[in-house]
Amino acid sequence: METPEDVVRANVRQLREQRRHTVRSLSALLGQLGRPILPSGITKIEDGTRRVDVGDLVALAIALGVNPNRLLLPADDSGEAIALTPAVSAIPRQAWPWARGQQQLLPGEIALGHGERSYAEGLDDFRRHALPASERLRDDHTAARAAQDVLASVRAMLDRAEHPEVYEREDELAARSPRMAAKFGPNPSTPAGLRARLRRLVAEVEALIGDDNGER
């Protein structure tokens, strides 16, 4: 299973070639950005024999015309999981919404040091701390949040259909604790969970646009 380090080196090589940079021209550009890396250093990064620190990652992203997430995560959707830590793995369609601040990485996990709380509470806490204030203000409208939740459910259902093994532990936990499952409501990655979110979205949109008399 690939690690973030593996993904970064592969992405740097891929993007460098797509941008038609040699290691020398990319090195020169990094120097102009104030973060010099020798051509031999870039070769070592791509070969996996030189680690990329945070400053390198940001400079490489700027030089290659992308955001840091594009270097950290796989660009394709092969369905192959990446080992984000030795204990946590995710497929790209799970990792990208998390990296964008849209979705928790582990929606089925209630604990992880944060105590017992519902899925909605966990998602709200995640978004509140993952995004800057200006982004939160835009996304905090209840209709926008309902739409985001529906999209997240659709993604999760696609992932469940294509990679059921990823959700096996989540299903096992729910089966062992029906009381907790009842408390937290339908699993968002199931048809019941999607229907519940669609009903909420319809209600929020109707409230937003008003009735046929044009009250809003």
C-alpha positions as CSV (number, residue, x, y, z in Angstrom):
1,M,0.0,0.0,0.0
2,E,1.4,3.4,-0.9
3,T,2.3,6.0,1.7
4,P,2.0,9.8,1.4
5,E,5.7,9.9,0.7
6,D,5.2,7.5,-2.2
7,V,2.4,9.6,-3.6
8,V,4.3,12.9,-3.3
9,R,7.3,11.6,-5.2
10,A,5.2,10.1,-8.0
11,N,3.1,13.3,-8.2
12,V,6.2,15.5,-8.4
13,R,7.6,13.4,-11.2
14,Q,4.3,13.3,-13.1
15,L,3.6,17.0,-12.8
16,R,7.2,18.0,-13.7
17,E,6.9,16.0,-16.9
18,Q,3.5,17.3,-17.7
19,R,4.8,20.9,-17.2
20,R,7.7,20.0,-19.5
21,H,10.2,20.8,-16.8
22,T,13.6,19.2,-16.5
23,V,15.0,18.8,-13.0
24,R,17.3,21.7,-13.8
25,S,14.5,24.1,-14.9
26,L,12.3,23.1,-11.9
27,S,15.3,23.6,-9.6
28,A,15.8,27.1,-11.1
29,L,12.2,28.0,-10.6
30,L,12.3,26.8,-6.9
31,G,15.3,29.1,-6.5
32,Q,13.3,32.0,-7.8
33,L,10.7,31.2,-5.2
34,G,13.3,31.3,-2.4
35,R,13.2,27.6,-1.7
36,P,16.2,26.2,-3.7
37,I,16.5,22.5,-4.3
38,L,19.4,21.2,-6.3
39,P,18.6,19.2,-9.5
40,S,20.1,16.2,-7.8
41,G,17.7,16.9,-4.8
42,I,14.7,16.8,-7.1
43,T,15.9,13.5,-8.6
44,K,16.3,12.1,-5.1
45,I,12.8,13.2,-4.2
46,E,11.4,11.5,-7.3
47,D,13.5,8.4,-6.5
48,G,12.3,8.3,-2.9
49,T,15.7,8.8,-1.4
50,R,15.1,12.4,-0.1
51,R,12.3,13.4,2.2
52,V,10.0,16.3,1.4
53,D,9.4,18.7,4.3
54,V,6.5,21.1,4.6
55,G,8.4,24.0,3.1
56,D,9.5,21.9,0.1
57,L,5.9,20.6,-0.4
58,V,4.5,24.2,-0.6
59,A,7.2,25.4,-2.9
60,L,6.9,22.4,-5.2
61,A,3.2,22.9,-5.4
62,I,3.6,26.6,-6.3
63,A,6.3,25.8,-8.9
64,L,4.2,23.1,-10.5
65,G,1.1,25.2,-10.6
66,V,-1.1,23.1,-8.2
67,N,-2.2,23.1,-4.6
68,P,-0.4,21.1,-1.9
69,N,-3.3,18.5,-1.8
70,R,-2.5,17.6,-5.4
71,L,0.9,16.5,-4.3
72,L,-0.2,14.7,-1.2
73,L,-3.0,12.6,-2.7
74,P,-3.4,10.4,-5.8
75,A,-4.9,12.2,-8.8
76,D,-6.5,9.2,-10.3
77,D,-9.4,7.2,-8.8
78,S,-8.0,3.8,-9.1
79,G,-9.7,2.7,-5.8
80,E,-6.3,1.8,-4.4
81,A,-6.1,2.8,-0.7
82,I,-3.3,5.0,0.6
83,A,-1.8,4.4,4.1
84,L,-2.2,7.9,5.5
85,T,-0.7,6.6,8.8
86,P,0.3,3.1,9.7
87,A,-3.2,2.6,11.3
88,V,-5.4,4.7,8.9
89,S,-5.9,4.1,5.2
90,A,-8.3,5.6,2.7
91,I,-9.2,5.5,-1.0
92,P,-8.9,8.7,-3.0
93,R,-12.6,9.4,-3.0
94,Q,-12.5,9.4,0.8
95,A,-9.3,11.3,1.2
96,W,-10.0,14.2,-1.2
97,P,-13.2,15.5,0.5
98,W,-11.3,15.3,3.8
99,A,-8.4,17.3,2.4
100,R,-10.8,19.9,1.1
101,G,-12.4,20.3,4.5
102,Q,-15.7,18.9,3.3
103,Q,-16.0,15.6,5.0
104,Q,-14.6,13.7,8.0
105,L,-12.1,11.1,7.0
106,L,-13.6,8.5,9.4
107,P,-17.3,9.2,9.6
108,G,-17.9,5.8,11.2
109,E,-15.6,6.4,14.1
110,I,-17.1,8.1,17.0
111,A,-14.1,8.2,19.3
112,L,-10.6,9.0,18.2
113,G,-10.2,11.0,21.3
114,H,-13.2,13.3,20.8
115,G,-15.7,11.5,23.0
116,E,-19.1,10.1,22.1
117,R,-21.1,12.3,19.6
118,S,-23.4,11.9,16.6
119,Y,-22.2,11.9,13.0
120,A,-23.7,15.4,12.5
121,E,-22.0,16.8,15.5
122,G,-18.7,15.3,14.4
123,L,-19.0,16.7,10.9
124,D,-19.9,20.1,12.3
125,D,-16.9,20.1,14.5
126,F,-14.7,19.0,11.7
127,R,-15.8,21.7,9.3
128,R,-15.6,24.4,12.1
129,H,-11.9,23.5,12.7
130,A,-10.8,22.5,9.2
131,L,-11.9,25.7,7.3
132,P,-11.0,29.4,7.7
133,A,-13.8,31.7,9.0
134,S,-14.5,33.1,5.5
135,E,-15.1,29.6,4.1
136,R,-17.2,28.6,7.0
137,L,-19.5,31.6,6.7
138,R,-20.2,30.7,3.1
139,D,-20.7,27.1,3.8
140,D,-22.7,27.5,7.1
141,H,-26.0,28.1,5.4
142,T,-28.2,25.2,6.3
143,A,-29.1,24.6,2.6
144,A,-25.5,24.6,1.6
145,R,-24.6,22.1,4.3
146,A,-27.5,19.9,3.4
147,A,-26.4,19.8,-0.2
148,Q,-22.8,19.0,0.9
149,D,-24.2,16.2,3.1
150,V,-26.1,14.7,0.1
151,L,-23.0,14.8,-2.1
152,A,-21.0,13.2,0.7
153,S,-23.6,10.4,1.0
154,V,-23.5,9.8,-2.8
155,R,-19.7,9.5,-2.7
156,A,-19.9,7.2,0.3
157,M,-22.5,5.0,-1.4
158,L,-20.3,4.7,-4.5
159,D,-17.3,3.8,-2.3
160,R,-19.4,1.2,-0.4
161,A,-20.5,-0.4,-3.7
162,E,-17.1,-0.5,-5.2
163,H,-15.0,-1.2,-2.1
164,P,-17.3,-2.9,0.5
165,E,-14.3,-4.0,2.5
166,V,-13.5,-0.4,3.5
167,Y,-16.9,-0.3,5.4
168,E,-16.7,-3.7,7.0
169,R,-15.5,-2.4,10.4
170,E,-18.1,0.4,10.4
171,D,-20.9,-2.2,9.7
172,E,-19.5,-4.5,12.4
173,L,-19.6,-1.7,15.0
174,A,-23.2,-0.7,14.1
175,A,-24.3,-4.4,14.3
176,R,-22.7,-4.8,17.7
177,S,-24.3,-1.6,19.0
178,P,-27.8,-1.1,17.7
179,R,-28.5,1.4,20.5
180,M,-25.7,3.7,19.3
181,A,-26.8,3.2,15.6
182,A,-30.4,4.2,16.6
183,K,-29.1,7.3,18.5
184,F,-26.9,8.5,15.6
185,G,-29.5,7.9,12.9
186,P,-29.2,6.2,9.4
187,N,-25.7,5.6,8.2
188,P,-25.0,8.2,5.5
189,S,-23.4,5.7,3.2
190,T,-26.6,3.6,3.0
191,P,-29.8,4.2,1.0
192,A,-31.7,5.0,4.1
193,G,-29.0,7.6,5.1
194,L,-29.1,9.2,1.6
195,R,-32.9,9.4,1.6
196,A,-32.9,11.1,5.0
197,R,-30.4,13.7,3.7
198,L,-32.3,14.2,0.5
199,R,-35.5,15.0,2.5
200,R,-33.5,17.5,4.6
201,L,-32.1,19.1,1.4
202,V,-35.5,19.4,-0.2
203,A,-36.9,21.1,3.0
204,E,-34.0,23.5,3.2
205,V,-34.3,24.5,-0.5
206,E,-38.0,25.0,-0.1
207,A,-37.4,27.2,2.9
208,L,-34.8,29.2,1.0
209,I,-36.8,29.9,-2.1
210,G,-40.1,30.3,-0.5
211,D,-43.5,29.3,-1.7
212,D,-45.2,29.9,-5.1
213,N,-46.5,33.3,-3.9
214,G,-43.0,34.7,-4.0
215,E,-42.7,35.5,-0.3
216,R,-38.9,35.0,-0.5
